[in-house]
């Protein structure tokens, strides 16, 4: 049993998501477990080099997590043949140009989404990667959440019968930054910096809907900037130029209707920050990040509308939890392991840059629907 090392350029991991999910809970965790086990029982050990603009932050991050290599020189890292993979979790406005550099250097590409600030940019990345013959993938982490894996199990089992509709509720209150610090970076609320919840979340909704419920045929969306002013990390008041809420409806090719409300200006009165309710002819389910509960048709209560009496039903108590029959690892880590095996051992990895472009497409069309106040069809993407 041999161990193979693979160099990974990790650009932009000093940010919240890059540090927590991609470095600490994925690459560091994989290293601590002894690498990724291959089918022949060999192991693949990721060897990251942290790349960014602030050497002090990079050194502190590397020292804290036992990473030997870090640099502010992206070009030098790309020129080193030892580094086979380029990973990008920078802000959206910086991502596409760096990925182009990495493709030109012959690196395999793995990146966060959105892959670019518009559909044309995302399609260009997919086309360039295909032409260069480099393997490529896009983070689609929510597919690996325990709650959604349980939901997928229900779908595959035929539990729902015919699926009729899906209701997705996502969001929480992000503090304005005045009397309490905001939980999200200020660039999220500036359109000129690539911010906005439609650009951010519709990329997620595209792969969740496509992989679980069916291909998106058309979209209707209205966005809003509910909080017009916020306070940034330096205590300075700034104008919020990007949408902080989006209310979308998606028509699928199979006739299923999906409603998705996304908001950073909503207080949570539900089981989780994301809940997905699926209603079918035979049963219904509500999935969160980790849990999933169901109600079969034989257990469905029979209420009638009568506002003149107290409600006799405890609706919440009439659902059953789906058991956790499997061990669920961190979703980001699971997808990292799959991508590493894709690069080294040519194992399957369907979530490529073209799939990432579909997310950007839905964001663009959602913004168009909002601007033009109408339904917009979602055409097939051709490279």
Residue pairs with C-beta under 8 A, 6 or more apart in sequence:
1 41
1 42
1 43
2 42
2 43
3 35
3 42
3 43
3 44
3 45
4 42
4 43
4 44
4 45
4 344
5 45
5 46
5 47
6 44
6 45
6 46
6 47
6 84
6 85
6 340
6 343
6 344
7 47
7 48
7 49
7 80
7 82
7 83
7 84
7 85
8 27
8 46
8 47
8 48
8 49
8 83
8 84
8 85
8 86
8 87
9 48
9 49
9 51
9 74
9 77
9 78
9 83
9 85
9 86
9 87
9 102
9 107
10 18
10 22
10 23
10 27
10 48
10 49
10 50
10 51
10 87
10 89
11 51
11 52
11 74
11 86
11 87
11 88
11 89
11 90
11 98
12 18
12 51
12 52
12 88
12 89
12 90
12 91
12 94
13 19
13 22
13 23
13 50
13 52
13 61
13 89
14 50
14 52
14 54
14 57
14 58
14 61
15 89
15 90
15 91
15 185
16 185
17 89
17 112
18 89
18 112
19 61
21 141
21 330
21 332
22 87
22 89
22 332
22 336
23 48
23 50
23 61
23 65
23 67
24 65
25 330
25 332
25 333
26 330
26 332
26 333
26 336
27 46
27 48
27 336
28 65
28 66
28 67
29 330
29 333
30 36
30 46
30 333
30 336
30 337
30 340
31 45
31 46
31 66
34 43
34 45
35 43
35 44
35 45
35 46
36 43
36 44
36 45
36 46
36 337
36 340
36 341
37 43
38 44
38 341
38 344
38 345
39 345
44 340
44 341
44 344
44 345
46 336
46 340
47 69
47 82
48 67
48 69
49 69
49 70
49 71
49 77
49 83
50 58
50 61
50 62
50 67
50 69
50 70
50 71
51 58
51 70
51 71
51 72
51 73
51 74
51 77
52 58
52 70
52 72
53 72
54 72
55 70
55 72
58 70
58 71
58 72
59 70
61 67
61 70
62 68
62 69
62 70
71 77
74 98
74 101
75 101
77 83
78 86
78 101
78 102
78 105
78 107
79 105
83 107
84 107
84 108
84 343
85 107
85 108
85 109
85 110
85 339
85 340
85 343
86 98
86 99
86 102
86 105
86 107
86 108
86 109
86 110
87 110
87 111
88 95
88 98
88 99
88 102
88 109
88 110
88 111
88 112
89 111
89 112
90 98
91 187
91 193
91 194
92 114
92 116
92 117
92 194
92 199
93 117
93 193
93 194
95 111
95 112
95 114
95 115
95 116
96 115
96 116
96 117
96 121
96 122
96 124
96 125
99 109
99 111
99 115
99 125
100 124
100 125
100 128
102 109
103 109
103 125
103 128
103 129
103 132
103 134
104 132
106 132
106 134
107 134
108 134
108 135
108 136
108 343
109 125
109 129
109 134
109 135
109 136
109 137
109 353
110 136
110 137
110 138
110 139
110 336
110 339
111 137
111 138
111 139
111 353
111 356
112 138
112 139
113 138
113 139
113 140
113 203
113 204
113 356
113 359
113 360
114 122
114 194
114 199
114 200
114 203
114 356
114 359
114 360
114 363
115 121
115 122
115 125
115 126
115 138
115 353
115 356
115 357
115 359
115 360
116 122
116 124
116 125
116 360
117 194
117 199
118 360
118 364
119 357
119 360
119 361
119 364
119 381
121 360
122 353
122 356
122 357
122 359
122 360
122 361
123 357
123 381
123 383
125 353
125 356
125 357
126 136
126 352
126 353
126 354
126 356
126 357
126 383
127 383
129 136
129 352
129 353
130 383
135 342
135 343
135 349
136 352
136 353
137 335
137 339
137 342
137 349
137 351
137 352
137 353
138 351
138 352
138 353
138 355
138 356
138 359
139 332
139 335
139 351
140 204
140 207
140 211
140 335
140 351
140 355
141 331
141 332
141 335
142 148
142 204
142 207
142 208
142 274
142 331
143 149
143 207
143 208
143 211
143 331
143 335
143 351
144 328
144 331
144 332
144 334
144 335
145 289
145 290
145 331
146 289
146 290
146 291
146 324
146 328
147 272
147 276
147 287
147 288
147 289
147 290
147 291
147 292
148 208
148 212
148 276
148 287
149 326
149 328
150 287
150 291
150 292
150 322
150 324
151 212
151 276
151 278
151 285
151 287
151 292
152 212
153 322
154 160
154 278
154 285
154 292
154 294
154 322
155 163
155 212
155 213
155 278
158 282
159 280
159 282
159 283
159 285
159 294
159 296
160 278
160 279
160 280
160 281
160 282
160 283
160 284
160 285
161 280
161 281
161 282
161 283
162 280
162 281
162 282
163 213
163 256
163 278
163 279
163 280
164 256
164 257
164 279
164 280
164 281
165 256
165 257
165 258
165 259
165 278
165 279
166 209
166 213
166 256
166 257
166 258
166 259
166 276
166 277
166 278
166 279
167 258
167 259
167 276
167 277
167 279
168 205
168 208
168 258
168 259
168 260
168 261
168 274
168 275
168 276
168 277
169 261
169 270
169 274
169 275
170 201
170 260
170 261
170 262
170 263
170 273
170 274
170 275
171 245
171 261
171 262
171 263
171 264
171 265
171 266
171 268
171 273
172 183
172 264
172 266
172 267
172 268
172 273
173 264
173 265
173 266
173 267
173 268
174 182
174 183
174 184
174 244
174 264
174 265
175 181
175 182
175 183
176 182
176 227
176 229
176 230
176 231
177 186
177 230
177 231
177 232
178 231
182 230
182 231
184 264
185 233
186 230
186 232
186 233
186 238
187 193
187 194
187 195
188 195
188 196
188 197
188 200
188 242
188 264
189 195
189 196
189 227
189 230
189 238
189 240
189 241
189 242
189 244
190 238
190 240
190 241
190 242
191 241
191 242
192 241
195 241
195 242
196 223
196 242
196 243
197 223
197 242
197 243
197 244
197 245
197 246
197 262
197 263
197 264
198 221
198 223
198 243
198 246
198 262
198 363
198 366
198 367
198 370
199 242
199 363
199 367
201 246
201 260
201 262
202 221
202 246
202 248
202 262
202 359
202 362
202 363
202 366
203 356
203 359
203 360
203 362
203 363
204 359
205 248
205 250
205 258
205 260
205 262
205 362
206 216
206 358
206 359
206 361
206 362
207 351
207 355
207 358
207 359
208 276
209 216
209 250
209 252
209 258
210 216
210 358
213 252
213 254
213 256
213 258
213 278
214 252
214 253
214 254
214 256
215 252
215 253
215 254
216 250
216 251
216 252
216 253
216 258
216 362
216 378
217 250
217 251
217 252
217 253
217 377
217 378
218 250
218 251
218 375
218 376
218 377
218 378
219 248
219 249
219 250
219 251
219 362
219 365
219 366
219 369
219 375
219 376
219 378
220 248
220 249
220 250
220 369
220 374
220 375
220 376
221 246
221 247
221 248
221 249
221 365
221 366
221 367
221 369
221 370
222 246
222 247
222 369
222 370
222 373
223 243
223 245
223 246
223 247
223 366
223 367
223 370
224 243
224 244
224 245
224 246
224 247
225 240
225 241
225 242
225 243
225 244
225 245
226 244
226 245
226 263
226 265
227 240
227 244
227 265
228 239
228 240
229 237
229 238
229 239
229 240
230 237
230 238
230 240
231 237
231 238
232 238
243 370
244 263
244 264
244 265
245 261
245 262
245 263
245 264
245 265
245 266
246 260
246 261
246 262
246 263
246 366
246 370
247 260
247 261
247 262
248 259
248 260
248 261
248 262
248 366
249 257
249 258
249 259
249 260
250 257
250 258
250 259
250 260
251 257
251 375
252 258
271 286
271 288
271 291
272 288
272 289
272 290
272 291
273 288
273 289
274 288
274 289
275 286
275 287
275 288
276 286
276 287
276 288
277 284
277 285
277 286
278 284
278 285
278 286
278 287
281 297
282 296
282 297
283 294
283 295
283 296
283 297
284 294
284 295
284 300
285 292
285 293
285 294
285 295
285 322
286 292
286 293
286 319
290 328
291 321
291 322
292 321
292 322
293 319
293 320
293 321
293 322
294 319
294 320
294 322
295 318
295 319
295 320
299 318
299 320
301 313
301 315
301 318
303 313
335 351
338 347
338 349
339 349
341 347
341 349
342 348
342 349
354 381
354 383
357 381
358 381
361 378
361 381
362 378
365 376
365 378
368 376
369 375
369 376
